[in-house]
Amino acid sequence: MRILRIFLVLSLLGVLTCGAGAAERGGESARDLGSSPIDVGADRLSADNARNTVTFEGNVVARQGDVTLYADRIEAAYSREAGAIDRIEAVGNVRFVQEGREARSPRATFYNLEQQIVLSGGATLRQGQNTVQGETLTIFLRENRSVVTGGKDGGRVQAVINPKEILETSPK
């Protein structure tokens, strides 16, 4: 029975902290997603061709595949070599949503080509009634895994796990 409980807790942590990663998502693999179009809406846009950046401000919503990023301000850096957006810096009321998971933090960096998101400044990840909190949350979309750290000054990672919810939503 103890082994079953340990397995359930480890399974929950996997569910809580993973992106949709290596599996196909809507006919599109995570590898292909990095080169997919990113649809961005905002109140204002300013472009700096010399720095290869575009800044969106006010009620920003950026979507790529099944991933949606909300923020007060987003700056996208364009890579001429790759011919795509390389990095997105999001600041203020950052919210990342994907397949029933929602992560929040004051700031985030989305590395498009690597399909990696780093939420910092105190991040919270929720899936149903389950939550994980820490100083930094890194989501590796291609690898279907995440890492949560507690902070420099002895901060700890906190998790609330509801085993009943896992049992109800796990495949039979």
JOZINOR-V646908 format. One line per field, one symbol per residue. ss: DSSP state (H for helix, E for strand, - for the rest). phi: phi as a letter, one per 20 degrees, with the letter a starting at -180 (. if undefined). psi: psi as a letter, one per 20 degrees, with the letter a starting at -180 (. if undefined). Layout:
ss = ???
phi = ???
psi = ???
This chain:
ss = -HHHHHHHHHHHHHHHH-------E--E-HHHH-----EEE--EEEEE----EEEEEEEEEEEE--EEEEEEEEEEEEE----EEEEEEEEEEEEEEE--EEEEEEEEEEE----EEEEEEEEEEEE--EEEEEEEEEEE----EEEEE--------EEE--HHHHHHH---
phi = .fffffffffffffffddefkfffclncffffgfdffdeccafbccdcffelccddcnlecdcbmedccdafbcdddeeffembfebcddcnlfcdcblndcdcafbbcdeffelccdecnodcdcbmeecccafccdddffelbbcddepfemfcfdcdddggffffdffe
psi = hhggggggghgghgghjqaichqpokjprhghhhjqqoppqrhqppqnhhilqpppqolppppocjpppqrhppppppohgikrpgqppppolpppppliqpqqrhqqponghilppoprjnqppqocjpqpqrgppppnghilrrppqirhljqqppqopnhghghhiqq.
